[in-house]
Amino acid sequence: MKILLVGVGNLGQRYLEGLNKLKKKKVFFYDSNRNLLQNTQQLYQSKSKDFFIINKLKESSIKTFDVCILATTASSRHKLVDEILKNYKIKFWILEKLVSNNINNFEKIYHKLKSKRAYVNLPRPYSKIHNYLKNKKFKNIKIITSGGKWNLASNCIHHMHLLEWLTNEKIEKIIIDRKKFYKSKRNDYIDFYGSLTAYTNSGSRIILINDEGSKKFNIKIEHLRDKWLVNEHYGFLKKNSKIILKKEFNYQSQITHLIIKSLNSSCKLPSLSQIYKLHSLILKEFKKLNLYKVT
């Protein structure tokens, strides 16, 4: 299997760790940051003969890939999609969230890839904790996700998609209460303290809270008389204060190889078309806040 990974920053490194678990692969990676690219080359080409550097994206001699993973920041992704489509034949796409942080650029990506086998990396359906909850067939639930400086704008789509996936409902309304913008870890990108509340078409809702503290976020689910607590940081699930599952949350480096293996038949990531409405709703609300520098 030939895999093209574009972007080898923090998330790209997690992808590489996961791809290294595949037995039969050839991984070609590229990044516009030359120092980062060379450091990654030294790290992985010393470990394995299955990793290859691409110095200039459009000049690679390999023109056909089974999978293209875009793990770059969101702002320039529409341009990367154009360049890759012009130069390569791709069977499957995996796009990092947010697919784009600009509604117009998102539409450009969507119209170019909507007929392709393109997926968005919202991987909680690969977690045992969330699969356990999925089997409960929740309806009309309330989710509260709260914590300190966990980049609500960047990560909100993970949690809103989780609500849709758990309930088979669709979010129709989003309300944002922004308190203050702040600089995120990536240069030139921002996020905000405050809250976001989203409502589905069938009575469920999710409240996302981001404050200035350092508390790891928890996911609380209220359904009928039951209260569930998901702590992804420590990997446990509680029901009414009783631990049900332990150490069952999987991070990107632990599930990437599973995602790749499932692309041909049973991929649990949402397709670009499936996530189109939710993604558009989020970006329309961000536009009202002039919030474009999100990744």
N, C-alpha and C positions, 0 to 999 in steps of 0.2 A: 504494500500500500504506500503510495506516494502522497505526502502531506506537505502543504505550503503553510507556514506560520508567518504571518506578517505582524511584527511587534514583539520584541523580547524584553519588555520592561518587567515590572513586578508580576503582572498577571501572565505575561508571556512566559516567564520563568516557571510559573506553576503549570502552565500547559506543557512545557518541555519535560518537566518532572513526570507528568502523567503519560505523555507520549513515549517516554523511555520505557514504560511498562509493556508496550506493545512488542510482541515477538517479531513479527514480520512488518517492517516499516522502513521507509526512507523519508527522513524529515529534512525539508529545506526551509531555512529561516532567514528572514530579512528584517532589518530595522534601519531607519534613516539616521539614527544615532550611531556613528561609526565606532566610538569607543565601546558602547554597549554591545554592538554587534561583534567586535573583535574579542571582547571578554567572554561572551557567550560561546564564540567559536573555540576559544582555548579550553573552556570548561567542558564542552560536550564532545568535541572531536578528540579529546584526550581520553574520554570514557568509552566512546562507541564509534564504530565505522558507519553507523546508520544516520548520522547527522551531517548536513552539508550547508555551508554558508552561501547566500546569494548577495553579491556585492551591489548589484544594480538590478532592481526589480524587473525591468523590461528586457534585460539582456541575458536572462537565464536560458541555458540551452534546453532545459526541460520545459515543455509547453503544455503538458497534460498532467493534472493532479486529481487524485481521488477526493481529496478534502482540502479546502482552503479555510484557515482560521484567521479571522481578523481581530487581533488583540491590541489594536492601537487605540489612541484616544478618539473621541467621537467627532471632533470638529472637521477633520479632513477625510473621514471615511468614505464619503460620496465620491471623492476624487480617486481614492484607492480602488474602489469598486470599478470605476471607469477604466483605470489603467490595467487592472487584472483581467477584465473582460476583453480588452483589446489584445492582450498578449498571451492569454492562457485559456485552456479548456478545463473547466472545473466541474466535477460531478456533484459534490456536496459543498455547501457553504455553512460555516458556523460564525455568526456575527456576535461580537461582544455587545452587551448592553452598556449604555444606551446605544441603539443602532446609530442614531444621530442626535445631536442636541438642538437641531434647527428643523422646524417643521417642513420647510421647503426642501432642504437637503434630504430629509427622511423620505419625502415623496419621490425624489429622484432615485434613491436606492430601491425603494419599494417597487417602482414601475420597471426597473431594470432586472430585479431578481424575483418578482412575484411568481413568475412561471418556472423558476429554477427550484431545485431542492435546497432551499435556504432555511436555516434554523437560527434562533436567537438563544444565546447561552443564559438560560434561566433554569439552572440545574437542580432545584430542590426536589423535583419529582424522582431524582435518583437517590435521595436520602431515605434511609429506612424509617426514621422518625416520621417524616412527612407521608410516606406510603402507609404507615400505620394509621395516621389520621385520615388519609384519603379513604381508607376502607370503612371509616365510620359513616361515610355518605352524609356529611353535614349539610344542613339547609338552615337558612336564616340564622347565621352566626355573627358574632362580633369578635374581631381580632384587634388587639392593642399591641403594637410593636413600639417599644420605647428604649432609649439609651442615650448615651452622651457622645456627641461628635462622630456619628456613624455615617455621615454623608447621606442624608435623607434624599436629596434631589437625585443623586447618582444611583442610589440603591432602591428607591421606592418601587420601581417596576418589578423587582424581585418579589416583593411582598404583596403587591396588588395581583400579580400573576398567581401567586400562591393561593390567594383567596379565590380567584376564578377557578383554579385547578381543583381545589378541595371541594368546592360547592357545585361546579358545572354551571355557575352563573356568570354574568357579564357585568363589569363595572360600567355605569352610565353617567356618573356624576363625580366630580372631584372638587373639593374645596381646600384651598391652601391658606394657612395663617402664618405668614413669614414674619419672624421677629427681627432677624439680623443676618446679613450675608457674612461669610468668612472664607478665607483662602483655604483650599483643599491642599493635599500633599503634593499634587502635581502642579508645576509652574503654570501660571496664567489661568487656572481653573478655580471656580468658587462653588460653595454650597450654602445652605442656610439653616439657621436654628429656627425652630417653630414646629408646626404640625401640618399634616395633610390628612384629610378624611375623604374616603371614597365609598360610594354606595352602589350596590348591584341592582339589577332589575328585579330581584326577588326578595329583597329585604335584608340581605347581609351587608355588613359594613366593616371597614378597616380604618383604624386610627394609627397614624405613624407619628411619633414624637421624637424630636432630636433636640437635646438641650446641651448646655455648655459643660456639663460634667464629664467624668471619665467612666461612668458606669457602662458595662457591656450590655448590649440590648437583649431583652427577653421578648418572646412572643407569647402573649396570653390569648387564649381562645375561650369564649363563653358560648355554650350551647345548651339550651334548656337549663337544667340545674347543675350541669357539670362545668368545671373550670379546669382547663388544660394549660400547662406551662411548658414551653419549649425553650431550653437554654442551649443554643447551638454552640456557644463558646466551650462549654464543658461537655456537651453531647448527651443531654438527658431529656426525657419527657416525663412530666408529672400529670397525673389526673387527680384532682381534689387533694393535692398535697402528697400523694403517694407516687413514688417513682415507678414508671411502667417500663421504660427502656433506658439503657445506659450506653454511652460511647457509640452512638449510632448515627452521628452526623458526619457526612463525608465532604471534604473540601475538594477544590478543583484538581489538585494534584492526585487525589485518590480516585477520581471518577472520570477523568478525561479519556482514559483507555476504554472505559465502559461505554462512554458516549460514542466514540469512534466505532467500536464494534457493533453498536446498535443502529447505525445510520441506515443500513440496507433493509432493515425489517421492523425494528421496534423502538425507534428513537423516541425518547420521552421529552425532549426539548420541544417547545412550541415552534411551529413554523413561522416564517415572517408574515405570512397571510393571517395566521391565527392570532398573532400579537398586534396586528396592524391597528385595530380600533383602539386598544388600550394605549399603545405607544403614542398615537395621534392625540388622544385626550390629554395625556401628560404634557406633551410638547405645546399644546394650545394653552394650557394653564401656565407653563413656564414663560411663554411669550408675553402673557399679561404682566409678568413680573420683570420683563426684560432679562430673563435668566437664560442666557445662551451658553455661557462658559461652564457647562456641566460635563463630566465625563464618567 
